[in-house]
Amino acid sequence: MDHRLSPELEELRRTVEEFAHDVVAPKIGDFYERHEFPYEIVREMGRMGLFGLPFPEEYGGMGGDYLALGIALEELARVDSSVAITLEAGVSLGAMPLHLFGTEEQKREWLPRLCTGEILGAFGLTEPDGGSDAGATRTTARLDPDTNEWVINGTKCFITNSGTDITGLVTVTAVTGRKPDGKPRISAIIVPSGTPGFTVAAPYSKVGWNASDTRELSFADVRVPAANLLGEEGRGYAQFLRILDEGRIAIAALATGLAQGCVDESVKYAKERHAFGRPIGANQAIQFKIADMEMKAHTARLAWRDAASRLVAGEPFKKEAALAKLYSSTVAVDNARDATQVHGGYGFMNEYPVARMWRDSKILEIGEGTSEVQRMLIARELGLVS
């Protein structure tokens, strides 16, 4: 399989690369230090059409696919992961559920503004007592027959893009009844921002991703029209598992970008930093370390592009997405640690990008399914788990 980019995709890659270096890089450090959401940068990403990359033109999108999205995410993450995760969550988790499962009316209402970045969407799945067990949903939604409204109660946590000034909606999973065997029927429901009873907590104090928005959400008798049901009742859990499968490819691309960014910064520093009368890059120990980092980033790129190509071709991709996410997140952490070591004491200083990359890398082994979950999925696809 040829993973070299078409002329159109190469042009996209160069455009995003230039944007990342010319617009994001000079400003993002200050946003990161202040724990401030970079609205100006996000608006520019919207004007570029990045939020609409994998969506049809009829809804305001760019008519691309997940491969195009992954290329953009990788290039952004080579410079900063907060900006990259804002795009990933806005597309894969905010808009994609509407595109895949929404009614025509829901798509017409929400997708055009999501595709231009005018508003952001969020994905309300994780709960405080659930974690990786997304099926253990405790948030409930009952249909009030008198008003034909869903009444939602519960709490969600670790929700990206959920509390910005431009957040337009959160799609939440909730138990809407019980199956004949007593298991919960989990459905997905669209909750517009500002709905009475829908409370957004203050931003979390995080180790990394400090320029992205992550919050806890609570729902106290939140009422939305019955028409806000996304997809079929009782199919919400299955729908969101599909979203997570695709999202793992996007996270793998982001992790690859971080891993490559660590190589970029290490090569630059190794050429500039002199010790004992010569550049430290002249030392074979440094050369070998950076060579290994490049090998890992290159292999991670092949993995996520393979998974994306299978998705675009309509082929099974669950195992390949899990492989890509597991490997790329692992090497992102490895490369961030090694890049910090190459930089020595300066790698511990926040003015150097590798310090930010080191802090940002660890969440990649946790979000969109932990590394342990990826191994479970791979084992299941190999037939080791019934």
DRENSEGU-127903 format. One record per residue (C-alpha): residue in three letters; x, y, z. Coordinates in Angstrom, 3 decimals, decimal comma, padded with zeros to 6 digits, always signed. Each point is the difference from the previous one (the first is absolute). Layout:
['Ala'; [X; Y; Z]]
...
END
This chain:
['Met'; [+000,000; +000,000; +000,000]]
['Asp'; [+001,416; +003,383; -001,056]]
['His'; [-000,246; +002,525; +002,829]]
['Arg'; [+001,567; +002,852; -001,937]]
['Leu'; [-002,321; +002,981; -000,157]]
['Ser'; [-001,887; +001,140; -003,065]]
['Pro'; [+000,827; +003,518; -001,271]]
['Glu'; [-003,187; +001,324; +001,656]]
['Leu'; [+000,821; -001,532; +003,367]]
['Glu'; [+003,612; +001,148; -000,208]]
['Glu'; [-001,232; +003,530; -000,633]]
['Leu'; [-002,246; -000,286; +003,068]]
['Arg'; [+002,924; -001,277; +002,059]]
['Arg'; [+002,230; +002,912; -001,051]]
['Thr'; [-002,759; +002,534; +000,667]]
['Val'; [-000,622; -001,267; +003,528]]
['Glu'; [+003,737; -000,323; +000,637]]
['Glu'; [+000,476; +003,665; -000,898]]
['Phe'; [-002,951; +001,027; +002,156]]
['Ala'; [+001,338; -001,990; +002,949]]
['His'; [+003,462; +001,550; -000,227]]
['Asp'; [-000,976; +003,543; -000,979]]
['Val'; [-003,191; +000,505; +002,062]]
['Val'; [-000,169; -002,603; +002,775]]
['Ala'; [+003,628; -000,310; +001,072]]
['Pro'; [+000,662; +003,696; +000,801]]
['Lys'; [-003,121; +000,348; +002,170]]
['Ile'; [-000,957; -003,323; +001,557]]
['Gly'; [+002,583; +000,042; +002,782]]
['Asp'; [-001,607; +003,060; +001,584]]
['Phe'; [-003,495; -001,512; -000,252]]
['Tyr'; [+001,348; -003,188; +001,555]]
['Glu'; [+001,637; +001,788; +002,897]]
['Arg'; [-003,204; +001,958; +000,713]]
['His'; [-002,197; -003,109; -000,380]]
['Glu'; [-001,985; +002,010; -002,548]]
['Phe'; [-002,019; -001,284; -002,939]]
['Pro'; [+001,484; +001,374; -003,273]]
['Tyr'; [-003,138; +001,427; -001,622]]
['Glu'; [+001,958; +001,978; -002,563]]
['Ile'; [+001,825; -003,102; -001,255]]
['Val'; [-003,191; -002,081; -000,023]]
['Arg'; [-001,795; +002,670; -002,040]]
['Glu'; [+002,795; -000,097; -002,562]]
['Met'; [-000,232; -003,796; -000,151]]
['Gly'; [-003,699; +000,409; -000,697]]
['Arg'; [+000,680; +002,461; -002,818]]
['Met'; [+002,432; -002,517; -001,501]]
['Gly'; [-002,746; -002,616; -000,049]]
['Leu'; [+001,793; -002,439; +002,313]]
['Phe'; [-003,109; -000,730; +002,076]]
['Gly'; [-001,833; -000,978; -003,169]]
['Leu'; [+002,688; -002,214; -001,531]]
['Pro'; [-001,803; -003,390; +000,058]]
['Phe'; [-003,538; +001,275; -000,620]]
['Pro'; [-001,997; +000,418; -003,229]]
['Glu'; [-000,039; +003,374; -001,700]]
['Glu'; [-003,806; +000,110; +000,176]]
['Tyr'; [+000,301; +000,521; +003,767]]
['Gly'; [+002,809; +002,538; -000,245]]
['Gly'; [+002,828; -002,535; +000,125]]
['Met'; [+003,066; -000,409; -002,197]]
['Gly'; [-000,999; -003,355; -001,495]]
['Gly'; [+003,073; -001,797; +001,344]]
['Asp'; [+000,352; -003,058; +002,205]]
['Tyr'; [+001,687; -001,326; +003,147]]
['Leu'; [+003,367; -000,191; -001,735]]
['Ala'; [-000,146; +003,739; -000,664]]
['Leu'; [-000,995; +000,641; +003,613]]
['Gly'; [+002,866; -002,141; +001,287]]
['Ile'; [+002,521; +001,886; -002,127]]
['Ala'; [-001,177; +003,307; +001,434]]
['Leu'; [+000,082; -001,345; +003,557]]
['Glu'; [+003,514; -001,360; -000,388]]
['Glu'; [+001,360; +003,291; -001,287]]
['Leu'; [-001,673; +002,006; +002,770]]
['Ala'; [+001,216; -002,388; +002,711]]
['Arg'; [+003,581; +000,310; -001,241]]
['Val'; [-000,226; +003,498; +001,483]]
['Asp'; [-002,702; -000,219; +002,692]]
['Ser'; [-002,452; -002,615; +001,239]]
['Ser'; [-002,518; +002,348; +001,639]]
['Val'; [-000,884; +001,452; -003,391]]
['Ala'; [+000,010; -003,442; -001,594]]
['Ile'; [-002,329; -001,548; +002,593]]
['Thr'; [-002,397; +002,932; -000,372]]
['Leu'; [-000,290; -000,864; -003,694]]
['Glu'; [-000,159; -003,756; +000,617]]
['Ala'; [-002,736; +000,251; +002,614]]
['Gly'; [-001,916; +002,577; -002,012]]
['Val'; [-000,049; -002,248; -003,063]]
['Ser'; [+000,143; -003,628; +001,171]]
['Leu'; [-002,032; +000,405; +003,164]]
['Gly'; [-002,023; +003,166; -000,520]]
['Ala'; [-001,138; -000,061; -003,621]]
['Met'; [+000,513; -003,580; -001,192]]
['Pro'; [-002,852; -001,506; +002,106]]
['Leu'; [-002,410; +002,424; -001,670]]
['His'; [+001,373; -000,812; -003,438]]
['Leu'; [-000,215; -003,768; +000,488]]
['Phe'; [-003,210; -000,333; +001,995]]
['Gly'; [-001,896; +003,287; -000,190]]
['Thr'; [-003,226; +000,628; -001,840]]
['Glu'; [+000,062; +002,287; -003,006]]
['Glu'; [-001,534; +002,743; +002,133]]
['Gln'; [+002,659; -000,431; +002,696]]
['Lys'; [+002,780; +000,110; -002,589]]
['Arg'; [-001,372; +003,154; -001,609]]
['Glu'; [-000,330; +001,683; +003,374]]
['Trp'; [+003,424; -000,777; +001,433]]
['Leu'; [+002,585; -001,165; -002,553]]
['Pro'; [+000,489; +003,237; -001,993]]
['Arg'; [+001,023; +001,922; +003,116]]
['Leu'; [+002,096; -002,898; +001,316]]
['Cys'; [+001,821; -000,322; -003,333]]
['Thr'; [+001,018; +003,666; -000,026]]
['Gly'; [+001,079; +000,020; +003,644]]
['Glu'; [-002,665; +002,582; +000,824]]
['Ile'; [-001,027; -002,350; +002,786]]
['Leu'; [+001,602; -003,050; +001,594]]
['Gly'; [-001,707; -003,230; +000,954]]
['Ala'; [+000,888; -002,334; +002,865]]
['Phe'; [-000,430; -003,708; +000,714]]
['Gly'; [-001,459; -000,801; +003,438]]
['Leu'; [+000,826; -003,646; +000,644]]
['Thr'; [+002,346; -000,421; +002,977]]
['Glu'; [-001,445; +000,088; +003,529]]
['Pro'; [+001,742; +000,384; +003,365]]
['Asp'; [-000,616; -003,616; +001,048]]
['Gly'; [+000,258; -001,470; -003,499]]
['Gly'; [+003,421; +000,730; -001,495]]
['Ser'; [+000,791; -002,630; -002,616]]
['Asp'; [-003,295; -001,766; +000,741]]
['Ala'; [-002,067; +002,246; -002,253]]
['Gly'; [-002,890; -002,463; +000,177]]
['Ala'; [-000,447; +000,730; +003,710]]
['Thr'; [-001,919; +003,200; -000,752]]
['Arg'; [-001,932; +001,447; +002,936]]
['Thr'; [-001,276; +003,153; -001,671]]
['Thr'; [-003,692; -000,483; -000,724]]
['Ala'; [-002,484; +001,485; -002,434]]
['Arg'; [-003,746; -000,604; +000,197]]
['Leu'; [-002,527; +001,122; -002,582]]
['Asp'; [-002,683; +002,235; +001,518]]
['Pro'; [-003,193; -000,929; -001,910]]
['Asp'; [-001,707; +003,247; +000,954]]
['Thr'; [+002,636; +002,242; -001,605]]
['Asn'; [+001,684; -002,494; -002,350]]
['Glu'; [+003,352; +000,942; +001,482]]
['Trp'; [+002,962; -001,970; +001,298]]
['Val'; [+000,765; +000,732; +003,655]]
['Ile'; [+003,697; -000,630; +000,646]]
['Asn'; [+001,759; -000,478; +003,349]]
['Gly'; [+003,605; -000,950; +000,637]]
['Thr'; [+003,653; +000,968; -000,227]]
['Lys'; [+002,707; -000,273; -002,651]]
['Cys'; [+003,732; +000,574; +000,483]]
['Phe'; [+003,148; +000,723; -002,030]]
['Ile'; [-002,028; +001,501; -002,856]]
['Thr'; [+002,090; +001,913; -002,568]]
['Asn'; [-001,313; +003,220; -001,626]]
['Ser'; [-003,021; -000,027; +002,313]]
['Gly'; [+000,303; +003,403; +001,675]]
['Thr'; [+001,458; +002,442; -002,505]]
['Asp'; [-001,765; +003,193; -001,018]]
['Ile'; [-000,661; -001,604; -003,396]]
['Thr'; [-001,210; -003,420; +001,182]]
['Gly'; [-003,370; -000,544; -001,655]]
['Leu'; [-001,058; -003,456; +001,116]]
['Val'; [+000,927; -003,111; +001,906]]
['Thr'; [-001,233; -003,421; -001,096]]
['Val'; [-000,437; -002,132; +003,122]]
['Thr'; [-000,655; -003,664; +000,605]]
['Ala'; [-002,765; -000,815; +002,465]]
['Val'; [-002,011; -003,010; +001,141]]
['Thr'; [-003,457; +000,329; -001,544]]
['Gly'; [-001,467; -003,313; +001,170]]
['Arg'; [+000,709; -003,691; +000,452]]
['Lys'; [+000,231; -002,891; -002,436]]
['Pro'; [-001,955; -003,233; +000,582]]
['Asp'; [+003,122; -001,503; +001,616]]
['Gly'; [+000,200; +002,929; +002,420]]
['Lys'; [+003,030; +001,625; -001,613]]
['Pro'; [-000,191; +003,773; -000,528]]
['Arg'; [-001,068; +001,519; -003,287]]
['Ile'; [+002,545; +002,744; -000,582]]
['Ser'; [-000,946; +002,770; -002,395]]
['Ala'; [+001,720; +003,132; -001,295]]
['Ile'; [-001,685; +003,384; +000,403]]
['Ile'; [+001,008; +003,453; -001,249]]
['Val'; [+000,104; +002,652; +002,742]]
['Pro'; [+000,520; +003,590; -001,232]]
['Ser'; [+002,268; +002,200; +002,113]]
['Gly'; [-001,899; +002,285; +002,342]]
['Thr'; [-002,905; -002,392; +000,523]]
['Pro'; [-001,439; +000,570; +003,513]]
['Gly'; [+001,322; -002,521; +002,502]]
['Phe'; [+003,102; -000,701; -002,091]]
['Thr'; [+002,980; +001,146; +002,091]]
['Val'; [+003,602; +000,201; -001,184]]
['Ala'; [+002,617; -000,128; +002,756]]
['Ala'; [+003,202; +002,022; +000,107]]
['Pro'; [+002,864; -001,327; -002,148]]
['Tyr'; [+002,044; -002,826; +001,462]]
['Ser'; [+003,529; +000,674; +001,223]]
['Lys'; [+001,878; -002,393; -002,284]]
['Val'; [+003,549; -001,264; -000,372]]
['Gly'; [-000,042; +000,768; -003,724]]
['Trp'; [-002,202; +001,172; -002,869]]
['Asn'; [-000,202; +003,250; +001,952]]
['Ala'; [-001,275; +002,061; -002,928]]
['Ser'; [-002,906; -002,365; -000,668]]
['Asp'; [-003,384; +000,037; +001,732]]
['Thr'; [-000,908; -002,980; +002,226]]
['Arg'; [-002,819; +000,025; +002,560]]
['Glu'; [-002,514; -001,901; +002,073]]
['Leu'; [-003,653; +000,333; -001,007]]
['Ser'; [-003,115; -000,472; +002,094]]
['Phe'; [-003,630; -000,366; -001,034]]
['Ala'; [-002,818; +000,755; +002,439]]
['Asp'; [-003,430; -000,549; -001,589]]
['Val'; [+001,336; +001,275; -003,311]]
['Arg'; [-002,812; +000,046; -002,563]]
['Val'; [+000,539; -000,277; -003,739]]
['Pro'; [-002,478; -000,887; -002,768]]
['Ala'; [-000,573; -003,664; -000,830]]
['Ala'; [+001,330; +000,838; -003,473]]
['Asn'; [+003,464; +000,483; +001,554]]
['Leu'; [+000,433; -003,773; +000,165]]
['Leu'; [+003,044; -000,842; -002,147]]
['Gly'; [-000,521; -003,209; -001,939]]
['Glu'; [-002,185; -002,808; +001,307]]
['Glu'; [-001,005; -000,265; +003,630]]
['Gly'; [+002,093; -002,637; +001,725]]
['Arg'; [+002,758; +000,184; -002,617]]
['Gly'; [+001,981; +002,803; +001,601]]
['Tyr'; [+002,682; -002,254; +001,479]]
['Ala'; [+000,583; -001,793; -003,312]]
['Gln'; [+000,116; +003,328; -001,819]]
['Phe'; [+002,606; +001,403; +002,331]]
['Leu'; [+002,138; -003,148; -000,254]]
['Arg'; [+000,080; +000,630; -003,761]]
['Ile'; [+001,008; +003,605; +000,678]]
['Leu'; [+002,795; -001,162; +002,302]]
['Asp'; [+001,328; -002,456; -002,593]]
['Glu'; [+000,365; +002,830; -002,503]]
['Gly'; [+001,243; +002,422; +002,637]]
['Arg'; [+002,883; -002,308; +000,844]]
['Ile'; [+001,391; +000,567; -003,472]]
['Ala'; [-000,152; +003,747; +000,580]]
['Ile'; [+001,732; -000,311; +003,390]]
['Ala'; [+002,642; -002,238; -001,587]]
['Ala'; [+000,692; +002,720; -002,578]]
['Leu'; [+000,220; +002,588; +002,772]]
['Ala'; [+002,370; -002,213; +002,013]]
['Thr'; [+002,137; -000,521; -003,090]]
['Gly'; [+000,223; +003,751; -000,414]]
['Leu'; [+001,183; +000,429; +003,579]]
['Ala'; [+002,575; -002,774; -000,485]]
['Gln'; [+001,245; +001,670; -003,197]]
['Gly'; [+000,049; +003,393; +001,659]]
['Cys'; [+002,345; -001,430; +002,621]]
['Val'; [+002,320; -001,109; -002,802]]
['Asp'; [-000,175; +003,429; -001,663]]
['Glu'; [+000,886; +001,833; +003,197]]
['Ser'; [+002,751; -002,463; +000,934]]
['Val'; [+001,706; +000,260; -003,397]]
['Lys'; [-000,120; +003,780; +000,187]]
['Tyr'; [+001,366; +000,096; +003,552]]
['Ala'; [+002,700; -002,617; -000,677]]
['Lys'; [+001,367; +002,174; -002,825]]
['Glu'; [-000,068; +003,227; +001,991]]
['Arg'; [+001,104; -001,154; +003,452]]
['His'; [+003,769; -000,227; +000,430]]
['Ala'; [+001,771; -001,853; +002,791]]
['Phe'; [+003,694; -000,849; +000,320]]
['Gly'; [+000,784; +001,939; -003,149]]
['Arg'; [-002,488; -001,510; -002,461]]
['Pro'; [-003,741; -000,392; -000,657]]
['Ile'; [-001,524; -002,685; +002,173]]
['Gly'; [-001,430; -001,503; -003,193]]
['Ala'; [+003,523; -001,069; -000,893]]
['Asn'; [-000,145; -002,516; +002,839]]
['Gln'; [-001,107; -003,455; -001,096]]
['Ala'; [-002,047; -000,476; +003,173]]
['Ile'; [-002,166; +002,986; -000,987]]
['Gln'; [-000,103; -001,071; -003,640]]
['Phe'; [-001,239; -003,483; +000,866]]
['Lys'; [-002,608; +001,300; +002,418]]
['Ile'; [-001,466; +002,373; -002,587]]
['Ala'; [+000,205; -002,668; -002,723]]
['Asp'; [-002,093; -002,326; +002,179]]
['Met'; [-002,488; +002,800; +000,586]]
['Glu'; [-000,341; +000,536; -003,764]]
['Met'; [-000,500; -003,728; -000,546]]
['Lys'; [-002,859; -000,055; +002,502]]
['Ala'; [-001,717; +003,074; -001,441]]
['His'; [+000,272; -001,363; -003,547]]
['Thr'; [-001,462; -003,368; +000,993]]
['Ala'; [-002,839; +001,678; +001,890]]
['Arg'; [-000,802; +002,012; -003,141]]
['Leu'; [-000,245; -003,164; -002,075]]
['Ala'; [-002,319; -001,526; +002,607]]
['Trp'; [-002,517; +002,831; +000,164]]
['Arg'; [-000,008; +000,530; -003,766]]
['Asp'; [-000,653; -003,705; -000,524]]
['Ala'; [-002,971; +000,107; +002,378]]
['Ala'; [-001,315; +003,180; -001,623]]
['Ser'; [+000,347; -001,469; -003,484]]
['Arg'; [-002,036; -003,031; +001,054]]
['Leu'; [-002,693; +002,243; +001,473]]
['Val'; [-000,178; +002,120; -003,136]]
['Ala'; [-000,185; -003,125; -002,181]]
['Gly'; [-002,919; -001,360; +002,038]]
['Glu'; [+002,050; -002,941; +001,282]]
['Pro'; [+000,126; -001,338; +003,591]]
['Phe'; [+002,379; +002,169; +002,015]]
['Lys'; [-000,721; -000,603; +003,701]]
['Lys'; [+003,178; -001,996; +000,670]]
['Glu'; [+002,188; +002,316; -002,071]]
['Ala'; [-001,394; +003,063; +001,787]]
['Ala'; [+000,763; -001,568; +003,386]]
['Leu'; [+003,501; -000,979; -001,148]]
['Ala'; [+000,679; +003,510; -001,263]]
['Lys'; [-001,319; +001,662; +003,128]]
['Leu'; [+001,921; -002,339; +002,329]]
['Tyr'; [+003,302; +000,297; -001,828]]
['Ser'; [-000,090; +003,714; -000,783]]
['Ser'; [-000,930; +000,991; +003,546]]
['Thr'; [+002,781; -002,189; +001,384]]
['Val'; [+002,642; +001,512; -002,274]]
['Ala'; [-001,293; +003,511; +000,680]]
['Val'; [+000,784; -000,513; +003,684]]
['Asp'; [+003,343; -001,622; -000,845]]
['Asn'; [+001,039; +002,787; -002,369]]
['Ala'; [-001,099; +002,735; +002,397]]
['Arg'; [+002,136; -001,533; +002,728]]
['Asp'; [+003,001; -000,401; -002,305]]
['Ala'; [-000,364; +003,504; -001,456]]
['Thr'; [+000,034; +001,421; +003,510]]
['Gln'; [+003,157; -001,988; +000,711]]
['Val'; [+001,677; +001,319; -003,173]]
['His'; [-000,779; +003,542; +001,142]]
['Gly'; [+001,387; -000,644; +003,490]]
['Gly'; [-000,903; +002,673; +002,522]]
['Tyr'; [-001,582; +002,146; -002,682]]
['Gly'; [-002,473; -002,799; -000,695]]
['Phe'; [-001,410; +000,637; +003,463]]
['Met'; [-000,654; +003,653; -000,805]]
['Asn'; [-003,443; +000,925; -001,309]]
['Glu'; [+001,444; +002,418; -002,556]]
['Tyr'; [+001,116; -003,027; -002,027]]
['Pro'; [-002,733; -001,854; -001,947]]
['Val'; [+001,215; -003,426; +001,127]]
['Ala'; [-001,001; +000,795; +003,585]]
['Arg'; [-003,541; +000,608; -001,219]]
['Met'; [+000,137; -003,162; -002,115]]
['Trp'; [+001,155; -002,044; +002,976]]
['Arg'; [-002,943; +001,218; +002,070]]
['Asp'; [-002,452; -000,529; -002,849]]
['Ser'; [+001,094; -003,493; -000,979]]
['Lys'; [-001,241; -002,073; +002,937]]
['Ile'; [-003,717; +000,611; -000,573]]
['Leu'; [+000,362; -001,658; -003,411]]
['Glu'; [+000,363; -003,353; +001,769]]
['Ile'; [-003,259; +000,650; +001,865]]
['Gly'; [-002,509; +001,931; -002,122]]
['Glu'; [-002,140; -001,649; -002,744]]
['Gly'; [+000,559; -003,322; +001,757]]
['Thr'; [+003,001; -000,798; +002,187]]
['Ser'; [+002,921; -002,066; -001,256]]
['Glu'; [-001,444; -002,939; +001,919]]
['Val'; [-003,331; +000,408; -001,819]]
['Gln'; [+001,828; +000,031; -003,349]]
['Arg'; [+001,694; -003,276; +000,892]]
['Met'; [-003,379; -001,484; +000,917]]
['Leu'; [-001,426; +001,072; -003,380]]
['Ile'; [+002,964; -001,422; -001,900]]
['Ala'; [-000,214; -003,306; +001,885]]
['Arg'; [-003,740; -000,174; -000,751]]
['Glu'; [+000,580; +000,620; -003,698]]
['Leu'; [+002,587; -002,781; +000,010]]
['Gly'; [-002,623; -002,389; +001,361]]
['Leu'; [+001,624; -000,359; +003,400]]
['Val'; [-003,072; +001,339; +001,814]]
['Ser'; [-003,495; -001,336; -000,629]]
END
